[in-house]
Amino acid sequence: MTTSVQSGGERWNDLDAVRALALFLGVVLHGVMSLMEPRFWIVGDVATSPVANYAFYIIHIFRMTTFFVLAGFFARLLLEKRDGNIGAFLRNRLKRVGIPLVAFWPLVLAAIITVAILANMPPPGTPAAPPPPQPPMTVDTFPLTHLWFLYALLLLYFGMAVVKVVTDVTRIGAPLGRMLDKVFGVLMKTGLISLPLVLPLAATFYFNDSWNKWLGILTPDTGLIPNAMAIAGYTTAFVVGWWLHRRADLLDFMSRYLWTYGLSAIIGTWLLIQLNGGAAPSGELVKGSDHPLYCLLYPLTAWSWTFFLIGGARLILKKQNDAIRYLADSSYWVYIVHIPLVMLFQYLVKDLAWPVEAKFAPIIVGTLLVALLSYQLVVRYTFIGTILNGRRRKVKKGADPVLQDA
C-alpha cells in the first residue's frame, strides 16, 4: 500500500508487522461472524459459540484505529520520500489505492453476491422466496463492501494534501507545526496522549440518538459520505499517525508505557463487556447521552490497544524478520480478496455437524492459504503486485526481493 522504508534505507519492520496484524485480524473478525449467536452475518451456521462473539467484539474495538494510525504514519513517510511534492504523493496514492479500489470492487462485490446466493438457497424441493427488492444505488446506498477502507484512505490523503497546501501558502505551517510538536511530545512523554484523543469520537457517540453501542464505530461500508463516527475516529487516528512520523523519536515512549497501555486495554475491554451486558450482538439503538461512561471508555480502550501493539512491536520486532516482512507485503492483497473466500469456506462448513472449533480452523486457515498462495503465484511478481506494492527486483539469488518503487 505504501512504502515502509525509513529515511536511512531500513524498513520499519515493527510498524509493518502491526499494520499486517490489523489487516489479518480482519480475516479473523469476518471469519467468526458465521459462528456468532444470534445470526449476524450473511452466512449463518448451525453451530455457534460465545467465543466467536467475544472475538468479534474485542477485535472490532481497536483494529481499524490501529490501521489508520499506521496509514497516517506511512503516508507522511511517502510524502517525505517524494520531497514534499504533493502532486507526486497524490499520483502514487491514486496508483496504489485508487486503481485497486476501482479494479477490485466490482469483482469482489460479484463474488460476495454469488456466495451469498449459494449460502441462502432453500433446501432442494423447497420453492425459493423472491429476494427482497434492492434499493437503487445512490450516494447513500453505494455498497463499498470491506473495500471502504481504500475509499476512506483516498479521502484522508486528499484532505491532508489540502491542509498542507493551505498551511504552506499561508506560511502558518512551520510555526503551527513547531507548537503542535511540543504539545504532542509532552503528551506522549507523560503517557497522557490517549486522553485528548478520545474526545472527538466520544462526542460523536454521546450526541448520537440512535447508536448501536455494541458496534462502536459504525463501519462506513455503505454510502459515499462516511458517518460522523468514522470521520471522527479514523481522521483522528490518521492525523496521530501522520504526527508520529514527524516525531518518530516519540515512538519509543509507547514501549516505555507498554504495560500501562496493556492493562488499560484489558481492563477497558472487560468493563465495556460488563457495561454492554455481554458480548452478544445487539441491534438495540440507544441515545449515546444515556451511556456517557461507555462513550468515553470505548475510544480510550481502542487507543490503549493501539499504543500497546505499537509499543510491543517496538520492543521485539525492530530487527528484520523475513517471515514477517513477507506477511506484511502480502497483507494488502489478502485483505482485498478475503471476504469472498471467508464466505465460501463458511458456506462449505455451515451445515456440517462439527464443533465450532473444528469449523473455525478451515474457515480461517483455508482463507489464508488460498489468499497467500494466490499472492505468491499471481500477484507478488506480476503487474498486480506492481500496482499494489510497487515494482520488485531481486538483488541476488536467494535474497528476498525488495521494493524498487513503492
N, C-alpha and C positions, 0 to 999 in steps of 0.2 A: 504493500500500500504506500509506503514511504520509506525513504532511506533511514537506516538506523545506525549510521556510521558517525562516530564522533569527529570533531574537528581535527583531531590528531590522526585519524585514519582507522581507529579501532571502533568496533561496533559496541553499542550499548547492549551488551548481552543480557544484563539483568532486566532492563526495561523491555527488550524484545520478548523475554520469557513471560513477563507479566501480561503483556499485550496478547501473546499467543494463548495464555491461560484464560483470559477473558473471552476470547473467541471460542476456544474449545469447551469452556463451561456452557456456552450457548448450545452446543450439541447435547450436553448432559441435560440442561434445562428443558429443551424441547423433547428430548428422548424420554423423560419420565412423565410427560404430560398425559400420555395414554393410560398410565397406571395410577392416575390420581382419582380420588373419590371426594365428591361426586364428579361426574364426567365434565371435563374442562377443555376438551381438545377435539379436533376433527375426527381423529381415530379413537374409539373407545375400546377398552379391553375388558374381558370377563374377570380378570384378576386386578385387584387394586391394593394399595398399601399406603399407610400414613407416611412411610419413609419417603415415598415419591412426593407427597405434599410438602414435607419439610425441605426436601432437596430443592424443589422449585422455589419455595418461598425465600429461603436463605440466599440462594444464588441470585435471585432477582433483585435483592436489596442493593447489591454493590456492583454487579458485573458491568453494566454499561457506564456507570460513573467512572469506574476504573479505566475502561476502554477509552472514554473521551478525554480523560486526563492525559493518557499516553498519546492519543491522537493530536492533542494540542502541543505536546512536547515535540513530537516528531515533525509537526507542521512547521514550527518555528525553526527547527534544525534544518529543514529543507530550504526555508526562506534564506537562512544564513548561508547555506551552501550555494544558493543562487545569487549571493552577494546583495541580498535585499531587493532583487528585481521582482516586483510584484507580477509583471506580465509573465515572466518565466515561471514563477511559482504557480500561477493560476493555470498556465498551459500544462504543466506537469500534473496538477491535480485533476484537470479535465481528462487527461490521458489515463491516469492511474485509477481514478474513481468514477468520473463521468461516463467514460466508454464502457467499463464493466456494468454500470447500472443500466445503461440503455441496452447493452447487448444481452445481458443475462436475465433481466427482469421478465421479458415475455416467455423465455424458456422455463424459468423457474415457476412462473405462475401457471403455465400449461401443465407442468409436471405435478404441481400441487393439486390442481383441479382433477387431473386424471386419477391420482391415487385416492383423493377424497371420494370420487365417484365409486371406485372399486371397494373402498373400505365401508361404504354405507349402502351397498347394494342389498336388497332384501334377499332372503333365502330363496333357492330355486322353487318355482311354482307359486310364489307369492307375488301378486301384482305390485308393481312399483308405483309408489305415490309420485305424483308430479313434483318436481323440485319447486321450492318457493321462488316467487318472482325475484329477480335480482335488481337492485336499484341501478339506475343509469350511472355510468362512470362520470363523476364530476370532480371538481376541486376538493369537495368534502368527502367523497367516497372512493377516491382513487386507491386501489389496493397495492401499496408499496411492498407488501409482504415483509419478510425479515430483512430485505434489502433497504429498508427505511434508513438504516444507519449510513448508507452511502449518500442518500439524498440529504440527510442531516449534515454530514461532513461537508458536502458542497456548499450548503448554506453558511456553515461556520467559516469555511475558507474564504468565501466571498465577503462575509461580514468582517472578518479580521483584516482582509485586504482594504476594505473601505476605511476602517478605523486607522490603519497605518497611513494611507494616503492623506486622510484628513489631518492627522497629527503631524505628519511631515510638512504638509503645505502650511499649516498654521503655526508650525515651529513650537508646538507645545509638547511634542513627543518626548524630547530629551529631558526637560525638567520634570515632566509628569512621570516619566519612567524612573528617574532617579528617586523621586519621592516614594513611588509605589514599591521600588526595590527595597527601600529601607523598612517600610511598613511590613512588607511580605517577609523580609528577613527576620524582623523582631518576632512576628507571629510564629514563624517556623522554628526559630531557635528556642522559643519558650514553650513549644508544644501546644500553643493555643490556636493554631491555624484553623482547626476544624470549626471553632465557634462562629466566626463570621460567615463561613461558607454554608452553614445550614440555613441561613436566613432567607435567601431567595426561594428555595424550594419549600421550606416550611411555610412561607407566606402563601404560596400558591395552594398548598394543601389546606391551610387554615381558612382561606376565603372561598374555597370551592364548596358549593352547596349540594353537589351530587358526586361525591368522591367514593370510589371503591378503595378503602384504605388497605385492603389485603393486597392489592396490586401495586401500591405505592405510586411510582411514576407511571402514568398511563402510557403505554407504548405507542408512539406515533406512527403506526404501521398502516393507518388508513387516512387518506386525505393529504393534500399537498401543503397544508398550513399546519405546522406542528402545534400541539396543545400547549397551554401555558406551563404545565408541569415539566414537560420535556424541554421546553425552551429554557426555563429557569435552571433545571438540574443539569442539563448537558452543556449549556453555554457556560455555566459556572465552572464545570469540570474542564472544559476545553481551555478556558482562559487560565485556570490554575496550571494546567499542563504547559501552556504557552509561557507563563511566567516562570515556571520551574526551569525551563530551558534558559531563560535569561539569567536565572540564579541557580545554575546546576550545582553550585557548591553547597546548596542547601539540601540536596537530596540525602546526604548522609545523616541529616538530623532526623529523618524518618527512621533510620536504623537506631539512632540514639534513644528514641521514644518507642521502640518497637513493641515492647511488652505492654506499655501503656495503651497503645493503639489496639493491640491484640485483645487485652482484657476488656477494653471498651467495646470492641466489636462483638465479642462473645456475650458479654452482659447485656449489651444493647439488643442483640438478636433475641436473647431469652426473654427480655422484658417486652419486646414487640410481640412475640408469640403469645405471651400472657395477656397483654392488652388487647390482642386481637381475638382472644378466646380460642386459640389453637391455630393450626396451620391448614385447616381445611379451606378450600376455595370458597369464597363468598361473593355473591352477586349483589349484596346489600349496598345501597348507596346512602352515604351519610353526609351530614354537614361537618366539614373539617373543623369548624369552630367548636363543635361539641367534643373534640378529641385533641386538645392543644398539646398534651404531652406526646401523643403519638406523632403529631405533626412535626415536632422538634426532634424526637428520638429517631425517626426513620432516616432523615438525611445525616444526622450525627453518626448513626451506625454505619451508613454507607461510606462516609468519609473515613471512619475508623478502619473498616475493612480495606479500603483503597490504600491508605497510608501504611497499614500493616503489611500488605502484599508487596508494595514497592520497597518498603524498608527491609523486609525479609530477603527480597531478591538482591538488594544492595549488599547484604551481608554474605550471601552464599553463592551468588551467581555472577560475580564480576568477571571471572575468567571464562574464556571462550569454551563452549561445550558444543561439539558438532551435532549431537542429537537434538539439543535444544534449539540450536541455530536452524536445523532442518525443519523442525516443527514450527518455529517462528515464521520461516519462509513459506511454509505450506498453509498456515492458518487462514490466510485470506481466502484462498481457493476453497478450503474445507468449509469455511463458514458460508460461502456463496452457495455451494451445492448441497449443504447438509439437510435442509428441511425436506425436500422430496425423498432423500434416502432414508431419513429418520421415519417418515410416514410409511414408506414402503416396508421397512423391517417391522414397524409396529403392526401394519396390516397382516404381514405374514405370520405373526405370533399371536395375534389378538384372541383367536378362538381356541388356542391350544390349552389343554388342562395342565399347565405348568405353574409352579410358584412364581411370584413376582420377580424374585431374584434371578431365576433362570431366564426370564424374558428380558430383563434389563440388559444382560450381557450381550445377546445377539443384536439388540437394537443399537446400543452404543458402539460396541466393538465392530459390528458389521458396517455401520455407517462410517466409522473412522477408517476401516480397512479399505473400503471401496473408494472413499474420498482421497485417501493418501495414495492409493495405487494409481488412481486417475491423475493425480498431481504429478507423480513420478513419470508416468508414461506419456501423457498428452499435454502437460502444462509446463513443467519445470524448464525444459529447454526448447520450448516452441514459442510461436508468436503470442500465444495466450499468456504464457509466463512473462514475456517481454512487456505486454500491456499491464499486467497486474503488478509486477515487481521490478521491472527493468531488465535490460539485456544482461545475459550471463556469459562469462567466459571462464574456461578452465585455465588456471595459472600453470599447472603442471600435472603430469599423470599422477593419479591417486589423490590429488589435492581437492578440497571442497571448492566448488565453483563460487565465484564472488560476483557481486553486482558490478557491472560496468557503468551502468547509468540508471540510477534509481529515480 
